[in-house]
């Protein structure tokens, strides 16, 4: 023990307090090792990628539940007044709707109106009507069709198809594209594949 300290006035004073210990200065935080920051970065990238792919899969599943709805033009349309058609002339104003309307004579020499499909029976291209040559000519592979739709040149394996036609009460040609008739199956003799004029 330390001896008591006596003042100049003779009073005893308490021994001096030991010096206050200095607070240790905090050490700067240790820098993470180089491998740890890289590991954290790759972990973040992995979780972000995983989350994005799960969201994309969820959105794809939800999209699958709502199928596309196509607005297609109606299968039937009026092709004009029967009295306005000229024999041997192809009416091509409905080509964009997939049909040519024609007034011509059949094998029995009857005047008939029929509607031909504008789809080549080879690979589905759209032939053009060549007025000077009186034939349909496919620009893709050179198939040729007579005005009746019968194939006579090129790779097309069969004639063009006919659509169902009928005469309406107001003397119009009504074309129904939902019904097709093929010559090689004997369907061109069906009374719904032509109109007698």
TORLUM-75268 format. One line per 2 residues: number of its first residue (from 1); for each residue x, y, z of N, C-alpha, C. Coordinates in Angstrom, 1 decimal, decimal comma. Example, Ala and Ser with C-alpha at 12.3 -4.5 7.8 and 13.67 -1.06 7.14 Angstrom:
2
1> 13,2 -5,7 7,8 12,3 -4,5 7,8 13,2 -3,3 7,8 ~ 12,8 -2,2 7,1 13,7 -1,1 7,1 12,9 0,0 7,9
This chain:
197
1> 0,8 -1,2 0,0 0,0 0,0 0,0 0,9 1,2 0,0 ~ 0,3 2,3 -0,6 1,1 3,5 -0,6 0,9 4,3 0,6
3> 1,9 5,1 1,0 1,8 5,9 2,2 0,8 7,1 2,0 ~ 0,1 7,5 3,1 -0,8 8,6 2,9 0,0 9,9 2,6
5> -0,5 10,7 1,9 0,2 12,0 1,5 -0,3 13,0 2,5 ~ 0,7 13,8 3,0 0,4 14,8 4,0 0,5 16,2 3,3
7> -0,5 17,0 3,5 -0,6 18,3 2,9 0,4 19,3 3,6 ~ 0,5 20,4 3,0 1,3 21,5 3,7 0,5 21,9 4,9
9> -0,7 21,8 5,0 -1,5 22,2 6,2 -1,5 21,1 7,2 ~ -0,9 20,0 6,9 -0,9 18,9 7,8 -2,0 17,9 7,7
11> -2,9 18,1 6,8 -4,0 17,2 6,6 -3,6 16,1 5,7 ~ -4,1 15,0 6,0 -3,8 13,8 5,2 -4,7 13,7 4,0
13> -4,2 13,5 2,9 -5,0 13,4 1,7 -5,0 12,0 1,2 ~ -6,0 11,7 0,5 -6,1 10,3 0,0 -5,1 10,1 -1,0
15> -4,6 8,9 -1,1 -3,6 8,6 -2,1 -4,1 9,0 -3,5 ~ -3,2 9,4 -4,4 -3,6 9,8 -5,7 -4,2 8,5 -6,4
17> -5,2 8,8 -7,2 -5,8 7,8 -8,0 -4,9 7,3 -9,1 ~ -4,9 6,1 -9,4 -4,0 5,6 -10,4 -4,4 6,3 -11,7
19> -3,5 6,5 -12,6 -3,9 7,2 -13,9 -4,9 6,4 -14,7 ~ -5,9 7,2 -15,2 -6,9 6,6 -16,0 -6,4 5,9 -17,2
21> -6,8 4,7 -17,4 -6,3 4,0 -18,5 -6,9 4,6 -19,8 ~ -6,1 4,7 -20,8 -6,5 5,3 -22,0 -7,4 4,3 -22,8
23> -8,5 4,8 -23,4 -9,3 3,8 -24,1 -8,6 3,4 -25,4 ~ -8,7 2,1 -25,6 -7,9 1,7 -26,8 -8,6 2,3 -28,1
25> -7,8 2,7 -29,0 -8,3 3,3 -30,2 -8,9 2,1 -31,0 ~ -10,1 2,3 -31,6 -10,6 1,2 -32,3 -9,8 0,9 -33,6
27> -9,7 -0,3 -33,9 -8,9 -0,7 -35,1 -9,9 -0,6 -36,3 ~ -9,4 -0,1 -37,4 -10,2 0,0 -38,6 -10,7 -1,4 -38,9
29> -12,0 -1,5 -39,4 -12,6 -2,8 -39,8 -11,7 -3,4 -40,8 ~ -11,5 -4,7 -40,6 -10,6 -5,4 -41,5 -11,3 -5,5 -42,9
31> -10,6 -5,3 -43,9 -11,1 -5,4 -45,3 -11,4 -6,9 -45,5 ~ -12,6 -7,2 -46,2 -12,8 -8,6 -46,4 -11,8 -9,1 -47,5
33> -11,6 -10,3 -47,3 -10,6 -10,9 -48,2 -11,2 -10,8 -49,6 ~ -10,3 -10,8 -50,6 -10,7 -10,6 -52,0 -11,7 -11,7 -52,5
35> -11,5 -12,9 -52,0 -12,4 -14,0 -52,4 -13,8 -13,8 -51,9 ~ -14,0 -13,1 -50,7 -15,3 -13,0 -50,2 -16,1 -12,0 -51,0
37> -15,6 -10,9 -51,4 -16,4 -9,9 -52,2 -16,7 -10,5 -53,6 ~ -15,9 -11,2 -54,1 -16,2 -11,9 -55,4 -17,3 -12,9 -55,2
39> -17,2 -13,6 -54,1 -18,2 -14,6 -53,8 -19,6 -14,0 -53,6 ~ -19,6 -12,8 -52,9 -20,9 -12,1 -52,7 -21,4 -11,6 -54,1
41> -20,6 -11,1 -54,9 -21,0 -10,6 -56,2 -21,6 -11,7 -57,1 ~ -20,9 -12,8 -57,1 -21,5 -14,0 -57,9 -22,8 -14,5 -57,3
43> -22,9 -14,4 -56,0 -24,1 -14,8 -55,4 -25,3 -13,9 -55,8 ~ -25,0 -12,6 -55,8 -26,0 -11,6 -56,2 -26,4 -11,9 -57,7
45> -25,4 -12,1 -58,5 -25,7 -12,3 -59,9 -26,6 -13,6 -60,1 ~ -26,2 -14,6 -59,3 -26,9 -15,9 -59,4 -28,4 -15,7 -59,0
47> -28,6 -15,1 -57,9 -30,0 -14,9 -57,4 -30,8 -14,0 -58,3 ~ -30,2 -13,0 -58,9 -30,8 -12,1 -59,8 -31,3 -12,8 -61,1
49> -30,4 -13,7 -61,6 -30,7 -14,5 -62,8 -31,8 -15,5 -62,5 ~ -31,7 -16,1 -61,3 -32,7 -17,1 -61,0 -34,1 -16,4 -60,8
51> -34,1 -15,2 -60,2 -35,4 -14,5 -60,0 -36,0 -14,1 -61,4 ~ -35,1 -13,6 -62,2 -35,6 -13,1 -63,6 -36,1 -14,3 -64,4
53> -35,4 -15,5 -64,3 -35,9 -16,6 -65,1 -37,2 -17,1 -64,5 ~ -37,4 -17,1 -63,2 -38,7 -17,5 -62,6 -39,8 -16,6 -63,0
55> -39,6 -15,3 -63,0 -40,6 -14,3 -63,5 -40,9 -14,6 -64,9 ~ -39,9 -14,8 -65,8 -40,2 -15,0 -67,2 -41,0 -16,3 -67,4
57> -40,7 -17,4 -66,6 -41,5 -18,6 -66,7 -42,9 -18,4 -66,2 ~ -43,1 -17,6 -65,2 -44,4 -17,3 -64,7 -45,2 -16,5 -65,7
59> -44,6 -15,5 -66,3 -45,3 -14,7 -67,4 -45,6 -15,6 -68,6 ~ -44,7 -16,5 -69,0 -45,0 -17,4 -70,1 -46,1 -18,3 -69,8
61> -46,2 -18,8 -68,6 -47,3 -19,7 -68,2 -48,7 -18,9 -68,3 ~ -48,6 -17,7 -67,7 -49,9 -16,9 -67,8 -50,3 -16,6 -69,2
63> -49,3 -16,3 -70,1 -49,6 -16,0 -71,5 -50,2 -17,2 -72,2 ~ -49,7 -18,4 -71,8 -50,2 -19,6 -72,4 -51,7 -19,8 -72,1
65> -52,2 -19,3 -71,0 -53,6 -19,4 -70,6 -54,5 -18,5 -71,5 ~ -53,9 -17,6 -72,2 -54,7 -16,7 -73,0 -54,3 -16,8 -74,5
67> -54,9 -17,8 -75,2 -54,5 -18,0 -76,6 -54,7 -16,8 -77,5 ~ -54,0 -16,9 -78,7 -54,2 -15,8 -79,7 -55,6 -15,9 -80,3
69> -56,2 -14,8 -80,6 -57,5 -14,8 -81,2 -57,3 -14,1 -82,6 ~ -57,5 -14,9 -83,6 -57,3 -14,3 -84,9 -58,6 -13,8 -85,5
71> -58,5 -12,6 -86,1 -59,7 -12,1 -86,7 -59,6 -12,4 -88,2 ~ -60,3 -13,4 -88,6 -60,3 -13,8 -90,0 -61,5 -13,3 -90,7
73> -61,3 -13,0 -92,0 -62,5 -12,5 -92,7 -63,6 -13,7 -92,8 ~ -64,8 -13,3 -93,0 -65,8 -14,4 -93,0 -65,6 -15,3 -94,2
75> -66,0 -16,5 -94,1 -65,9 -17,5 -95,1 -66,8 -17,3 -96,3 ~ -67,9 -16,6 -96,1 -68,8 -16,3 -97,2 -68,8 -14,8 -97,6
77> -68,9 -14,6 -98,9 -69,0 -13,2 -99,4 -69,8 -13,2 -100,7 ~ -70,3 -12,0 -101,0 -71,1 -11,9 -102,2 -70,1 -11,4 -103,3
79> -70,2 -12,1 -104,5 -69,2 -11,9 -105,5 -69,7 -11,0 -106,7 ~ -70,9 -10,5 -106,5 -71,5 -9,6 -107,6 -72,7 -10,2 -108,2
81> -73,4 -9,3 -109,0 -74,6 -9,7 -109,7 -74,2 -10,7 -110,8 ~ -75,0 -11,7 -111,0 -74,8 -12,8 -112,0 -74,8 -12,2 -113,4
83> -75,6 -11,2 -113,6 -75,8 -10,7 -115,0 -74,6 -9,8 -115,4 ~ -73,7 -9,5 -114,5 -72,5 -8,6 -114,8 -71,3 -9,4 -115,3
85> -71,3 -10,7 -115,1 -70,2 -11,5 -115,5 -70,1 -11,8 -117,0 ~ -68,9 -11,7 -117,6 -68,7 -12,0 -119,0 -68,1 -13,4 -119,2
87> -68,6 -14,1 -120,2 -68,1 -15,4 -120,5 -66,6 -15,4 -120,8 ~ -65,8 -16,3 -120,2 -64,4 -16,4 -120,5 -63,5 -15,4 -119,9
89> -64,1 -14,6 -119,0 -63,3 -13,5 -118,3 -63,3 -13,9 -116,8 ~ -62,0 -13,7 -116,3 -61,8 -14,1 -114,8 -62,0 -12,8 -114,0
91> -62,9 -12,9 -113,0 -63,2 -11,7 -112,1 -62,2 -11,9 -111,0 ~ -61,2 -11,0 -111,0 -60,1 -11,2 -109,9 -60,1 -10,1 -108,8
93> -61,2 -9,4 -108,7 -61,3 -8,4 -107,6 -61,4 -9,1 -106,2 ~ -61,7 -10,4 -106,2 -61,7 -11,1 -104,9 -60,5 -11,9 -104,7
95> -59,4 -11,7 -105,4 -58,2 -12,5 -105,3 -57,6 -12,3 -103,9 ~ -57,7 -11,2 -103,3 -57,1 -11,0 -102,0 -58,0 -11,7 -100,9
97> -59,2 -12,1 -101,3 -60,0 -12,9 -100,4 -59,9 -14,4 -100,7 ~ -59,0 -14,7 -101,7 -58,7 -16,1 -102,0 -59,6 -16,8 -103,0
99> -60,3 -16,0 -103,9 -61,1 -16,6 -104,9 -61,1 -15,8 -106,2 ~ -61,2 -16,6 -107,3 -61,5 -16,0 -108,6 -62,9 -16,5 -109,0
101> -63,7 -15,6 -109,5 -65,1 -15,9 -109,9 -65,1 -15,9 -111,5 ~ -65,6 -17,0 -112,1 -65,5 -17,1 -113,5 -66,9 -17,6 -114,1
103> -67,2 -17,0 -115,2 -68,3 -17,5 -116,0 -67,7 -18,2 -117,3 ~ -68,0 -19,5 -117,4 -67,4 -20,2 -118,5 -68,3 -21,4 -118,9
105> -67,9 -22,2 -119,8 -68,6 -23,4 -120,2 -67,9 -24,6 -119,7 ~ -68,8 -25,6 -119,3 -68,2 -26,8 -118,8 -68,1 -27,9 -119,9
107> -67,7 -29,1 -119,6 -67,6 -30,2 -120,6 -68,8 -30,5 -121,3 ~ -70,0 -30,2 -120,7 -71,3 -30,4 -121,4 -71,8 -29,2 -122,1
109> -70,9 -28,2 -122,3 -71,2 -26,9 -123,0 -72,3 -26,1 -122,3 ~ -72,4 -26,3 -121,0 -73,4 -25,5 -120,2 -72,6 -24,2 -119,7
111> -73,3 -23,1 -119,7 -72,8 -21,9 -119,1 -72,9 -22,0 -117,5 ~ -71,7 -21,9 -116,9 -71,7 -22,0 -115,4 -70,8 -20,9 -114,8
113> -71,2 -20,6 -113,6 -70,3 -19,7 -112,8 -69,8 -20,5 -111,7 ~ -68,5 -20,4 -111,5 -67,8 -21,1 -110,4 -66,7 -20,2 -109,8
115> -66,3 -20,6 -108,6 -65,3 -19,8 -107,9 -64,1 -20,8 -107,6 ~ -62,9 -20,4 -108,1 -61,7 -21,1 -108,0 -60,8 -20,6 -106,8
117> -60,2 -21,5 -106,1 -59,3 -21,1 -105,0 -58,0 -20,5 -105,7 ~ -57,5 -19,5 -105,0 -56,2 -18,8 -105,5 -55,0 -19,5 -105,0
119> -55,1 -20,7 -104,5 -53,9 -21,4 -103,9 -53,4 -22,5 -104,9 ~ -52,2 -22,4 -105,3 -51,6 -23,4 -106,2 -51,6 -24,7 -105,5
121> -51,9 -25,8 -106,2 -51,9 -27,1 -105,5 -50,5 -27,7 -105,4 ~ -49,5 -27,0 -105,9 -48,2 -27,5 -105,7 -47,6 -27,2 -104,3
123> -47,3 -25,9 -104,1 -46,8 -25,6 -102,8 -47,5 -24,4 -102,1 ~ -48,7 -24,0 -102,7 -49,5 -23,0 -102,0 -49,2 -21,6 -102,4
125> -48,5 -21,3 -103,5 -48,3 -19,9 -103,9 -49,6 -19,4 -104,6 ~ -49,6 -18,2 -104,9 -50,8 -17,6 -105,6 -50,5 -17,4 -107,1
127> -51,1 -18,1 -108,0 -50,9 -17,9 -109,4 -51,5 -16,6 -109,8 ~ -51,1 -16,1 -111,0 -51,6 -14,9 -111,6 -52,4 -15,3 -112,9
129> -53,5 -14,5 -113,2 -54,2 -14,8 -114,4 -53,6 -14,0 -115,5 ~ -53,1 -14,7 -116,6 -52,5 -14,0 -117,7 -53,6 -13,9 -118,8
131> -54,1 -12,7 -119,0 -55,2 -12,5 -119,9 -54,8 -12,9 -121,4 ~ -53,6 -12,5 -121,8 -53,2 -12,8 -123,2 -53,1 -14,3 -123,5
133> -52,6 -15,0 -122,5 -52,4 -16,5 -122,7 -53,6 -17,3 -122,2 ~ -54,6 -16,7 -121,6 -55,8 -17,3 -121,1 -55,4 -18,5 -120,2
135> -54,6 -18,2 -119,2 -54,2 -19,3 -118,2 -53,8 -18,6 -116,9 ~ -53,8 -19,4 -115,9 -53,3 -19,1 -114,6 -51,8 -19,6 -114,5
137> -50,9 -18,7 -114,2 -49,5 -19,1 -114,1 -49,0 -18,9 -112,7 ~ -48,4 -19,9 -112,1 -47,9 -19,8 -110,8 -46,4 -19,2 -110,8
139> -46,1 -18,1 -110,2 -44,8 -17,5 -110,2 -43,7 -18,3 -109,5 ~ -44,1 -19,2 -108,6 -43,1 -19,9 -107,8 -42,4 -21,0 -108,6
141> -43,1 -21,9 -109,2 -42,5 -23,0 -109,9 -43,0 -23,3 -111,3 ~ -43,8 -22,3 -111,8 -44,2 -22,4 -113,2 -45,4 -23,3 -113,5
143> -46,2 -23,7 -112,5 -47,4 -24,5 -112,8 -48,4 -23,6 -113,6 ~ -49,0 -24,3 -114,5 -50,0 -23,6 -115,4 -51,4 -24,3 -115,2
145> -52,4 -23,4 -115,2 -53,8 -23,9 -115,1 -54,7 -23,3 -116,1 ~ -55,6 -24,0 -116,7 -56,5 -23,5 -117,7 -57,5 -22,6 -116,9
147> -58,4 -21,9 -117,7 -59,4 -21,1 -117,0 -60,4 -21,9 -116,2 ~ -60,5 -23,2 -116,5 -61,3 -24,1 -115,7 -60,7 -24,5 -114,4
149> -59,4 -24,2 -114,2 -58,6 -24,6 -113,1 -57,9 -25,9 -113,2 ~ -58,0 -26,6 -114,4 -57,3 -27,8 -114,6 -55,8 -27,5 -114,9
151> -54,9 -28,3 -114,2 -53,5 -28,1 -114,4 -53,1 -28,8 -115,7 ~ -52,1 -28,1 -116,4 -51,7 -28,7 -117,7 -50,2 -28,5 -117,9
153> -49,5 -27,8 -117,0 -48,0 -27,7 -117,1 -47,5 -27,4 -115,7 ~ -46,2 -27,8 -115,6 -45,5 -27,6 -114,3 -45,7 -28,7 -113,3
155> -45,2 -28,4 -112,1 -45,2 -29,5 -111,1 -46,6 -29,7 -110,3 ~ -47,5 -28,8 -110,5 -48,8 -28,9 -109,8 -49,4 -30,3 -110,0
157> -49,7 -31,1 -108,9 -50,2 -32,4 -109,1 -51,6 -32,6 -109,4 ~ -52,4 -31,5 -109,2 -53,9 -31,6 -109,4 -54,4 -30,2 -109,8
159> -55,7 -30,2 -110,2 -56,3 -28,9 -110,5 -56,6 -28,0 -109,3 ~ -56,8 -26,8 -109,5 -57,2 -25,9 -108,5 -58,5 -26,3 -107,9
161> -58,8 -26,0 -106,6 -60,0 -26,4 -106,0 -61,1 -25,3 -106,2 ~ -62,4 -25,8 -106,2 -63,5 -24,9 -106,3 -64,1 -24,7 -105,0
163> -64,7 -23,5 -104,8 -65,5 -23,2 -103,6 -67,0 -23,4 -103,9 ~ -67,8 -23,6 -102,9 -69,2 -23,7 -103,0 -69,7 -22,3 -103,4
165> -70,7 -22,3 -104,4 -71,3 -21,1 -104,8 -72,8 -21,3 -104,9 ~ -73,6 -20,3 -104,7 -75,0 -20,4 -104,9 -75,6 -19,0 -105,3
167> -76,7 -19,0 -105,9 -77,4 -17,8 -106,3 -78,3 -17,3 -105,2 ~ -78,2 -16,1 -104,8 -79,0 -15,5 -103,7 -80,3 -15,0 -104,3
169> -81,2 -14,6 -103,4 -82,5 -14,1 -103,8 -82,4 -12,8 -104,6 ~ -81,3 -12,0 -104,3 -81,1 -10,7 -105,1 -80,2 -10,9 -106,3
171> -80,1 -12,1 -106,8 -79,3 -12,5 -108,0 -77,8 -12,3 -107,9 ~ -77,3 -12,4 -106,7 -75,9 -12,3 -106,4 -75,3 -13,7 -106,3
173> -73,9 -13,7 -106,6 -73,2 -15,0 -106,4 -72,6 -15,0 -105,0 ~ -73,0 -16,0 -104,2 -72,6 -16,1 -102,9 -71,5 -17,2 -102,8
175> -70,3 -16,8 -102,5 -69,1 -17,8 -102,4 -69,0 -18,2 -101,0 ~ -68,9 -19,5 -100,8 -68,6 -20,1 -99,4 -67,3 -20,9 -99,4
177> -66,3 -20,2 -98,8 -64,9 -20,8 -98,8 -64,8 -22,0 -97,8 ~ -65,8 -22,2 -97,0 -65,7 -23,3 -96,1 -65,9 -24,7 -96,7
179> -66,4 -24,7 -97,9 -66,7 -25,9 -98,7 -65,8 -25,9 -99,9 ~ -65,0 -27,0 -100,1 -64,1 -27,1 -101,2 -64,5 -28,3 -102,0
181> -64,2 -28,2 -103,4 -64,5 -29,3 -104,2 -63,3 -29,6 -105,1 ~ -62,9 -30,9 -105,2 -61,8 -31,3 -106,0 -62,2 -32,1 -107,2
183> -61,6 -31,7 -108,4 -62,0 -32,4 -109,6 -61,6 -33,9 -109,6 ~ -60,4 -34,2 -109,1 -59,9 -35,6 -109,1 -60,8 -36,5 -108,3
185> -61,6 -35,9 -107,4 -62,5 -36,8 -106,6 -63,9 -36,8 -107,2 ~ -64,1 -36,2 -108,3 -65,4 -36,1 -109,0 -66,3 -35,1 -108,3
187> -65,8 -34,2 -107,5 -66,7 -33,3 -106,8 -67,1 -32,1 -107,6 ~ -66,5 -31,9 -108,8 -66,9 -30,7 -109,6 -68,3 -31,0 -110,2
189> -68,8 -32,2 -110,2 -70,1 -32,5 -110,7 -71,2 -32,1 -109,6 ~ -70,8 -31,9 -108,4 -71,7 -31,5 -107,3 -72,4 -30,2 -107,7
191> -73,7 -30,1 -107,6 -74,4 -28,9 -108,0 -74,0 -27,7 -107,1 ~ -73,4 -27,9 -105,9 -73,0 -26,7 -105,1 -71,7 -26,1 -105,6
193> -71,0 -26,8 -106,5 -69,7 -26,3 -106,9 -69,8 -25,3 -108,1 ~ -71,0 -25,1 -108,6 -71,2 -24,2 -109,7 -72,7 -23,7 -109,7
195> -72,9 -22,7 -110,5 -74,2 -22,1 -110,7 -74,5 -22,2 -112,2 ~ -75,6 -22,8 -112,6 -76,0 -22,8 -114,0 -76,6 -21,5 -114,4
197> -76,1 -20,9 -115,5 -76,6 -19,6 -115,9 -77,5 -19,7 -117,1
